[in-house]
Amino acid sequence: MTASRLTLINKLLRVMMNRKVIGPAIVVSVWVLFFLSPSVRAQMEILPLQVDHAIFRAEGNEAFLEIYLAFPQDRFLYQVKDTLQYSTFEIFYYVYQGEEVIQEHTKEFENVLKAGQLIPEGRQFLDAQIFKLPAGSYKVLVRVEDKRSGRFGEYIFETTIPQFSGTELQLSDIELCSRIFKNQTRTVFSKNQLTLIPNPGCVYGIQLPVVFYYAEVYNLTYSPSQETFYETQLLITNKDGEVIREYPPRQHRTPGTSAVIAGGRNVLALKPGTYFLKIRVSDLASGKSTVKMKRFVLYKPVKQQEPVVAVNSQKRDDLLRSYYARLTEEELDREFEMSKYIATKDEIDIYKTLNEEGKRTFLVAFWARRDPNPRTPQNEFRNDYFDRLNFANAQWSSNRKEGWQTDRGRVLLLYGRPSEIERHIMRVNQKPYEIWYYNDLEGGVSFVFADIEGFGEFQLLHSTYSKEIHQPGWKSLVSPLKREGENDEEIYMDYPR
């Protein structure tokens, strides 16, 4: 432990004693803990805390310091009473300037479970706390204490509140989240009509594949009498600053002198490691730009690679042939009907002429022609096709048709999973719509779907792909009653899973 670290802990403990937050016995316990062996310290089960923070502009010369906290719920001591079990814990937030506590806040919580109920391993308790502070340098101490067992966890960090300009284009810090959604009910995680579920650890992976982000941009050029625009662009870099992903820039109509940037990017395609999400904002009227970055980690468990056993085409086809031998003719017809999006006209014509056994032989050959790796026993193309089909059925089926028969289902099956999806939620004078982007199709194309009839079925209105409907005036169908000067709905972006 460094001398500066020891000095800081000494100062914090002394201040906490003076304020009667802790007693002398706790101070002795803390120092004994630091000098115990690592194995003994581990047995004392200090509560592990994950803490992050972000700074946003407030009125005047002050700013909001937002603190995000997560810790495991299964580390507390529960007391059984009647048919329930209880745990009680406190969260302390202290803001220091020098050695003086200038702001503080304490919260007490009680977690109630049914007797015998177990908390799933890894379930986190989340909290957020906001302090309004002037520009300056601060230390923050976050402490969580189990009131029954005395176990505790502490986290200390330093931060500097900047002096936000009243004229220069600026970005707030970036808050990374596990989810973002619209919600009218206000909670501790609410901001600008959005609910932001924080991810204080900033770690993503199989169970959390989308990096959701939130930021605010200040001092945009805006005039009620003249339409102006700003542009946002997202990039992902590695820890050496090399650009790993560069997403197309997007233009937005300026809603006022400030705007919200909220979205999400699926990062599972990246290799495990440390990355930075970079947001660049350009005010097109003034020509000014500003950039912010936020670190995140992508974690993937390492799988033991099973040796690939090469198979010949005969064995591979035998697997499909044995599968189709169990299907009735009606089931064979249904499979081919669901596969028509990728079938040629000749294949469709030939299938109509076949008897039941001929259809079995046909389907084996149909998928074999599309198998990207004939040396493996599985047909990866067929597996992926029906994975997407099942996703479409689960997400978009209705009383009128199955999900794979909808426009979104057809595009998903025909062109694969989109690179990203931009969702616009329904609002007054605007129907809900989605824009799907395919970055690798004809150099980058988009598909626009909208729920025109209001029954939840999204129709394809427009695409920039040469083989699909082209209707540049699609916005008039989505917002037929939109008034001049009315702002667009905030959006968030994610990927189909």
ABEGO torsion letter per residue (X at the ends): XBAAAAAAAAAAAAAAAAAGABBAAAAAAAAAAAABBAAAAAAAGBBBBBBBBBBBBBBEABBBBBBBBBBBAAABBBBBBEABBBBBBBBBBBBBBEABBABBBBBBBBBBBBBGBBBBBGBBBBBBBBBBBBBEBBBBBBBBBBAAAGBBBBBBBBBBBBBBBAABBBBBBBBBBABBBBBABBBAABBGGBBBBBBAAGBBBAABABBBBBBBBBGBBBBAABBBBBBBBBBBBBAAGBBABBBBBBBBBBAEABBBBBBBBBAAABBBEBBBBBBBBBBAAAGBBBBBBBBBBBBBBBBBBBBBBBBBAAAAAAAAAAAAAABBAAAAAAAAAAAAAABBAAAAAAAAABBAAAAAAAAAAAAAAABABAABABBAAAAAAAAAAAAAAAAABBAABBAAABAAAAAAAAAEBBABBBBBBBBBGBBBBBBBBBAABGGEBBBBBBBAAGAGBBBBABBABAABBBBAAAAAAABAABBBGBBBBBBBBBBBX
